[in-house]
Amino acid sequence: MAARGCSRARAEPIPDSSRATRGGSGLGTLFATSLIQIAASFTIAAPLAISVVIVRAQHLPESWIGYYTSLMYAAAIVGSVSTARLMASFSVRTLQLGSVVATGLGYALFSGLAAGALAVALACLGIALMGFAYGVIVPSSSLVLAQSYSQRMQPLVVSVRQTGVPVGTAMVALLAPYVAQHYGWQSLTLPVLAVLGGTLLLSLPGLRPFGSVSAHQPQRQHLLASLRSALSEPATRRLAMVAGVYAMNQAALTTYLVPGLYWLHGLSVGKSAGYLAIATMAGAAARIVFGMTTARFGRAGLHLALIGLLTGLAWLLLLWPLPSAMRLTAGSMLLGMTAMGWNGILLAELGMAAPAGRTAEAVATGTSFAYLGVLVAPLAFVQLDHALGSKTGALAGIALLAVIAGVALLRGEPLRAATSAMDQAG
């Protein structure tokens, strides 16, 4: 995200590329970046959709499910932080297409997971490679969209691109259980590589205009200084912490919804993955709807507060004993809308809450905290499960954090509204 902020600040010195792409290839660029986002999400979510099958087949501990997500996003943080430096040496087109190739290579390494130290080490290397590539994809695609669309259109086009995360997850949630059941989980490598290969070819035309943008990018990004500066502002600090908490629940959804329904309610992997597909498609719709409603009515703080409270209700519906199909469907939809629908409006609110000239720092801080929340969530689940002796209690503990964040935001919302009214009256 910091790269995105830098790209906006330096958009004017790149007249030819910026004007040309805005003129004719904006839709092609949006298509290409969205397709890459879908393919990357499809790939990294594939093991999570059948995590129970992989654990059982490879005789792994259940905690492996969470460690997969933690390693993935630890590498994604490194990739995201490294993007600005990489853009000093490579074009954005090269980074985008190279990330697709790296994602395929990483999954191929992971699919060789087997007993033995070398096989496990190669699988971990594959996970880290997929995560690093995923971390590069988001900020570099934000740059090409910033070059292709006006600032006024950024919230909409970025929301459209970001729907690739739940769409890709939903697609693999529907496909992976069938492939794993009939052909073995490692056979999923073929459709994954087919999706990535098709994405590589189809996205090339939309990225063709971006071969020489790299020369205009900054060579160094002072990330730690930016984080310290942004966290010195109370509003930025509060929203960044909320981003971390909400991201923990998003990670709990994508990592533990399938195994949770399998463990707690005895559902099959196929049915559990079906509920994951429901949740992620609801999340895709919510990202766009919440962006539209906050743009129309404002009150992003109230939106975010209600998201935290409703996240708790969603988990309650899903964790309640003696489940029914109606309650699980409602809980999955509500969890998808809340745990996956907050990103756009919170990052936009961070940008507006930042002091003049420090928008990029604030958004980069929120993104870093969100990635950190995804990394921490599985570790927190393992520790809570061990301490409480209950997987239900572990998930409820993560949900409780979202409720607490929602209450804190709700308490601050009336004060903020009153302050805004006084400013307008003055």
Residue pairs with C-beta under 8 A, 6 or more apart in sequence:
1 80
1 138
1 139
1 142
1 347
1 360
1 363
1 364
1 366
1 367
2 84
2 139
2 221
2 223
2 226
2 360
2 361
2 363
2 364
2 367
3 83
3 84
3 87
3 139
3 140
3 142
3 143
3 217
3 221
4 139
4 142
4 143
4 146
4 360
4 363
5 359
5 360
5 361
5 363
5 364
6 84
6 217
6 218
6 221
6 360
7 142
7 143
7 146
7 147
7 217
8 146
8 151
8 360
9 360
10 216
10 217
10 218
11 18
11 146
11 147
13 216
14 147
14 213
14 216
17 147
17 209
17 210
17 212
17 213
18 147
20 209
21 29
21 144
21 147
21 148
21 209
21 210
22 147
22 148
22 149
22 150
25 148
25 206
25 208
25 209
26 148
26 149
28 205
28 206
29 144
29 145
29 147
29 148
29 206
29 207
29 209
29 210
30 145
30 148
30 149
30 157
30 160
30 161
30 206
31 202
31 203
31 206
32 96
32 202
32 203
32 204
32 205
32 206
32 207
33 96
33 141
33 144
33 145
33 161
33 203
33 206
34 160
34 161
34 163
34 164
35 164
35 199
35 202
35 203
36 96
36 99
36 100
36 137
36 141
36 164
36 199
36 203
37 137
37 138
37 141
37 161
37 162
37 164
37 165
37 168
38 164
38 167
38 168
38 171
38 199
39 100
39 103
39 168
39 195
39 196
39 198
39 199
40 99
40 100
40 103
40 133
40 134
40 137
40 164
40 168
41 164
41 165
41 166
41 167
41 168
41 169
42 168
42 169
42 171
42 172
42 192
42 195
43 103
43 104
43 107
43 130
43 168
43 172
43 192
43 195
43 196
44 72
44 103
44 130
44 131
44 134
45 168
45 169
45 172
45 173
45 254
46 107
46 172
46 176
46 188
46 192
47 54
47 68
47 110
48 65
48 68
48 69
48 254
48 255
48 258
49 169
49 172
49 173
49 176
49 177
49 258
49 273
49 276
50 176
50 177
50 180
50 185
50 188
50 258
50 269
50 273
51 64
51 65
51 68
51 255
51 258
51 259
52 65
52 258
52 259
52 262
52 269
52 272
53 177
53 180
53 181
53 185
53 269
54 60
54 64
54 113
54 185
55 61
55 62
55 64
55 65
57 184
57 185
58 113
58 114
58 115
59 115
62 259
63 382
65 255
65 256
65 259
65 378
66 255
66 256
66 377
66 378
66 379
66 381
66 382
67 378
68 127
68 255
68 378
69 251
69 254
69 255
69 374
69 375
69 377
69 378
70 375
70 376
70 378
70 379
71 124
71 127
71 128
71 131
72 127
72 128
72 130
72 131
72 134
73 131
73 251
73 371
73 374
73 375
74 128
74 131
74 375
75 127
75 128
75 129
75 130
75 131
75 132
75 134
75 135
76 131
76 132
76 134
76 135
76 371
76 374
77 135
77 368
77 371
77 372
77 375
78 131
78 132
78 135
79 131
79 132
79 133
79 134
79 135
79 136
80 135
80 136
80 138
80 139
80 367
80 368
80 371
81 135
81 221
81 223
82 132
82 135
82 136
83 95
83 135
83 136
83 139
83 140
84 139
84 217
84 218
84 220
84 221
85 219
85 220
85 221
86 95
86 136
87 95
87 140
87 143
87 213
87 214
87 217
88 214
88 217
88 218
88 219
89 214
90 98
90 214
91 210
91 211
91 212
91 213
91 214
92 140
92 143
92 144
92 207
92 210
92 213
92 214
93 207
93 208
93 210
93 211
94 214
95 136
95 140
96 137
96 140
96 141
96 144
96 203
96 207
97 200
97 203
97 204
97 207
98 133
99 133
99 134
99 136
99 137
99 140
100 133
100 196
100 199
100 200
100 203
101 196
101 200
102 129
102 130
102 132
102 133
103 129
103 130
103 133
103 134
103 196
104 192
104 193
104 196
104 197
105 126
105 129
106 125
106 126
106 127
106 128
106 129
106 130
106 131
106 133
107 126
107 130
107 189
107 192
107 193
107 196
108 126
108 189
108 193
109 122
109 123
109 125
109 126
109 129
110 123
110 126
110 127
110 130
111 126
111 186
111 188
111 189
112 119
112 122
112 123
112 126
113 119
113 120
113 123
114 120
135 371
141 161
142 158
143 213
144 207
144 210
144 213
145 154
145 157
145 158
145 161
146 154
147 210
147 213
148 157
149 157
155 291
155 295
155 344
155 348
156 291
158 344
159 287
159 288
159 291
159 344
160 288
162 287
162 343
162 344
163 284
163 287
163 288
165 280
165 283
165 284
165 340
166 280
166 281
166 283
166 284
166 287
166 336
166 340
167 280
167 281
167 284
169 254
169 276
169 277
169 280
170 276
170 277
170 280
170 281
170 284
173 258
173 273
173 274
173 276
173 277
173 280
174 273
174 274
174 277
175 188
175 191
176 185
176 188
176 273
177 268
177 269
177 270
177 273
178 270
179 185
179 187
179 188
179 191
180 187
180 188
180 269
181 269
181 270
223 364
223 368
226 360
226 361
226 364
226 365
227 361
227 364
227 365
227 368
229 358
229 361
230 236
230 237
230 240
230 354
230 358
230 361
230 362
230 364
230 365
231 237
231 240
231 365
233 353
233 354
233 355
233 358
233 362
235 353
236 350
236 353
236 354
236 362
236 365
236 366
238 408
238 412
239 346
239 349
239 350
239 353
239 362
239 366
240 350
240 362
240 365
240 366
240 368
240 369
241 369
241 405
242 304
242 308
242 346
242 405
242 408
242 409
243 342
243 346
243 347
243 350
243 366
243 367
243 369
243 370
243 373
244 369
244 370
244 372
244 373
244 376
245 308
245 373
245 401
245 402
245 404
245 405
246 307
246 308
246 311
246 339
246 342
246 346
246 370
246 373
246 402
246 405
247 369
247 370
247 371
247 372
247 373
247 374
247 377
248 373
248 374
248 376
248 377
248 380
248 398
248 401
248 402
249 311
249 315
249 335
249 338
249 339
249 377
249 398
249 399
249 401
249 402
250 339
250 340
250 373
250 374
251 373
251 374
251 377
251 378
252 339
252 377
252 381
252 395
252 398
252 399
253 276
253 279
253 335
253 336
253 339
253 340
254 276
254 280
255 377
255 378
255 381
256 381
256 395
257 272
257 275
257 276
257 279
257 318
257 332
257 335
258 269
258 272
258 273
258 275
258 276
259 272
260 272
260 318
260 319
260 391
260 395
261 267
261 271
261 272
261 275
261 318
261 328
262 268
262 269
262 272
263 391
264 319
264 391
264 392
265 323
265 328
267 275
275 328
275 329
275 332
276 332
278 329
278 332
278 333
278 336
279 332
279 333
279 335
279 336
279 339
279 340
280 336
280 340
281 336
282 332
282 333
282 334
282 336
282 337
282 340
283 336
283 337
283 339
283 340
283 341
284 340
285 337
286 336
286 337
286 338
286 340
286 341
287 340
287 341
287 343
287 344
289 341
290 303
290 341
290 342
290 344
290 345
291 344
291 345
291 348
293 303
294 300
294 303
294 345
294 348
299 413
299 417
300 345
300 346
300 348
300 349
301 349
301 409
301 412
301 413
301 416
302 410
302 413
303 345
304 342
304 345
304 346
304 349
304 406
304 409
305 406
305 407
305 409
305 410
305 413
306 406
306 410
307 338
307 341
307 342
307 402
307 406
308 338
308 402
308 403
308 404
308 405
308 406
308 407
308 409
309 403
309 406
309 407
309 410
310 334
310 337
310 338
310 406
311 335
311 338
311 339
311 399
311 402
311 403
311 406
312 399
312 400
312 402
312 403
312 406
313 334
314 331
314 332
314 334
314 335
314 338
314 339
314 399
315 331
315 335
315 395
315 396
315 399
316 331
316 399
317 327
317 328
317 330
317 331
317 334
318 327
318 328
318 331
318 332
318 335
319 392
319 395
319 396
320 327
338 402
339 402
343 370
346 366
347 363
347 366
347 367
350 362
350 363
350 365
350 366
351 359
351 362
351 363
353 362
354 361
354 362
354 363
377 398
380 394
380 397
380 398
381 394
381 395
381 398
382 394
384 393
384 394
384 397
384 398
385 391
385 393
385 394
388 394
388 397
